[in-house]
Every structure is written in C-alpha cells, then in structure tokens.
Amino acid sequence: MPSTPTDASATPGPPDDTKRSYKIRRGRMGITRQVALDNLAERYAVPEGEDLLDLAALFGAEVPVVLEIGFGMGASTLAMAEADPGTGVIASDVHTPGVAGLLLGLDERGLDNVRVLEADGRQFLHQRIPSGSLAGVRVYFPDPWPKPRHHKRRLVGPDFAALVADRLAPGGLLHCATDWEPYAEQMLAVLSAEPGLVVETAGIDTRPDWRPITGFEARGLRLGHRVTDLLARRPV
Ligand SMILES: C[S@@+](CC[C@H](N)C(=O)[O-])C[C@H]1O[C@@H](n2cnc3c(N)ncnc32)[C@H](O)[C@@H]1O
C-alpha cells in the first residue's frame, strides 16, 4: 500500500513513558548473539531517526507493511515473513537477546522482508509511522500485567487502539492474540469502542492458520490456557 507521510503529531498524544508495557530484562547473550548484533544490525535494523519513516524506501513502492510489537524470540515472526515474502515486516522488541536471535534467523533464512527495531514499538508507531500507511499491526501475547495495579501498563488500551486506527491504511488489520482471558475481554471492549476500527473476529480457538503458534503461546497452551485471537479492521 502506498504511504504518504503526514504529520504524526495530529492524533493521539505520545505514549506515557511511566506506563511502559514491558519489563526491563537483562538477558545474558552468548558470543553468537553478540556477533549477530554487531554484524547484522546494519543490514536489518530500521534506520534510526526521529522523523517519519519512508516505508516505500524501506521495502519498495506498493509493498504492504505491517508492524509487529513484541516479537519475543521471533520464531513466529520468521515463519510469517517466510510464508509471505510480499509483505514488509517491521518487528519491534526491547529484549536484546531476542533481537539478536531474530537477526540470526533472518540471516540464516536469507529473508529480506523484515526490518528489526530494538525499541518501544508503541512509541515508534506514534513518532515514525505516517498516518494511514500500514497494512497491519500485530500484537501477539503482549505482557498480560495481571495485577490490577499494573493494568495501566497493558499495551492494548484506548489510546493504543486510537493510535493504531490512525496509522492503519483503510482496510488495514489489527491482529491481537492473548492467552490471558481477562486481557482478551479488555481488548474486545477497547477495540469495539474505537470508532476507527471494526472488530471482525474475537474468540477462543479462532487462530487463523496463517498465524503460527508463538513461543509464548506454546508455553501457555502447555499450562492449559485458552487462546483468543482478535482481528479488527480500519474500514475502507
Ligand atoms: C509475553 S512476550 C510475547 C512474545 C511473542 N510475541 C510470543 O508470543 O512468543 C511479550 C513481548 O513483548 C515485548 N514488548 C512489550 N511491550 C513492548 C513494546 N512497547 N514495544 C516492543 N516490545 C514490547 C516484551 O519485551 C516481550 O518480549
């Protein structure tokens, strides 16, 4: 989909940094992952900057682009990118060992349709993604923040829904999945209340076959959790 840079400051204000949706984790990295960071980041990293990104320059004109927020160790990101080489993926996470793992996986598979962002994907969406430009946003198993005092840290809230609705192109799709049922209920309420989105699917065991089971999801399934997929579209 073509992207026309517009003024990103026009819609929802910047995310509140005191309500970070992630924990700061200090993972230890082996030498292979460290080398991946040193050598592959230049090839696969999203260009740094503060301005709006030119998505056509990143992936080519007319290439639909999706943003994934929180890819974890990146296994499902790799599988989806390999299965759909005609889509450009910007994959974001803040966890450095996972970033290194995704870089290694991209190199091993020779994929060229993924760019990796080691930063807060919500902040990036606000600051660097033009209005009306994305074909999709993927949020798979965001941290559930189960304690009530932490609910404000959940990624999928009203401001996030409004931000996504603005950055999606007409017809673009927000796809969320969670194995935490109270969060699934919150997601459904939030997405249903967002006037810029229409919920198309929301239910337990409705995983579309093009979304592979993620690493975090596999763990939840082993624990007997039930998984909800929610798909909400920006109307054409
Ligand atoms: C529970 S894990 C799920 C990972 C993966 N999607 C999966 O299903 O295996 C959530 C991930 O989201 C990342 N995350 C949380 N908030 C984020 C944000 N605002 N931007 C980027 N990554 C974020 C965390 O670092 C973590 O790796």
PDBQT file of the ligand as one rigid body, heavy atoms in Angstrom, charges set to zero:
ROOT
HETATM    1  C1  LIG A 301       4.923 -12.184  26.544  1.00  0.00    +0.000 C 
HETATM    2  S1  LIG A 301       6.111 -11.773  25.360  1.00  0.00    +0.000 S 
HETATM    3  C2  LIG A 301       5.441 -12.479  23.855  1.00  0.00    +0.000 C 
HETATM    4  C3  LIG A 301       6.468 -12.583  22.764  1.00  0.00    +0.000 C 
HETATM    5  C4  LIG A 301       5.996 -13.193  21.446  1.00  0.00    +0.000 C 
HETATM    6  N1  LIG A 301       5.030 -12.339  20.769  1.00  0.00    +0.000 N 
HETATM    7  C5  LIG A 301       5.424 -14.576  21.655  1.00  0.00    +0.000 C 
HETATM    8  O1  LIG A 301       4.187 -14.706  21.601  1.00  0.00    +0.000 OA
HETATM    9  O2  LIG A 301       6.202 -15.505  21.882  1.00  0.00    +0.000 OA
HETATM   10  C6  LIG A 301       5.819 -10.041  25.130  1.00  0.00    +0.000 C 
HETATM   11  C7  LIG A 301       6.973  -9.357  24.438  1.00  0.00    +0.000 C 
HETATM   12  O3  LIG A 301       6.579  -8.043  24.121  1.00  0.00    +0.000 OA
HETATM   13  C8  LIG A 301       7.683  -7.191  24.322  1.00  0.00    +0.000 C 
HETATM   14  N2  LIG A 301       7.130  -5.840  24.487  1.00  0.00    +0.000 N 
HETATM   15  C9  LIG A 301       6.279  -5.399  25.446  1.00  0.00    +0.000 A 
HETATM   16  N3  LIG A 301       5.969  -4.118  25.252  1.00  0.00    +0.000 NA
HETATM   17  C10 LIG A 301       6.621  -3.730  24.126  1.00  0.00    +0.000 A 
HETATM   18  C11 LIG A 301       6.706  -2.509  23.429  1.00  0.00    +0.000 A 
HETATM   19  N4  LIG A 301       6.029  -1.429  23.830  1.00  0.00    +0.000 N 
HETATM   20  N5  LIG A 301       7.473  -2.460  22.327  1.00  0.00    +0.000 NA
HETATM   21  C12 LIG A 301       8.156  -3.546  21.912  1.00  0.00    +0.000 A 
HETATM   22  N6  LIG A 301       8.118  -4.732  22.544  1.00  0.00    +0.000 NA
HETATM   23  C13 LIG A 301       7.359  -4.821  23.637  1.00  0.00    +0.000 A 
HETATM   24  C14 LIG A 301       8.397  -7.775  25.525  1.00  0.00    +0.000 C 
HETATM   25  O4  LIG A 301       9.747  -7.396  25.597  1.00  0.00    +0.000 OA
HETATM   26  C15 LIG A 301       8.241  -9.269  25.260  1.00  0.00    +0.000 C 
HETATM   27  O5  LIG A 301       9.329  -9.777  24.513  1.00  0.00    +0.000 OA
ENDROOT
TORSDOF 0
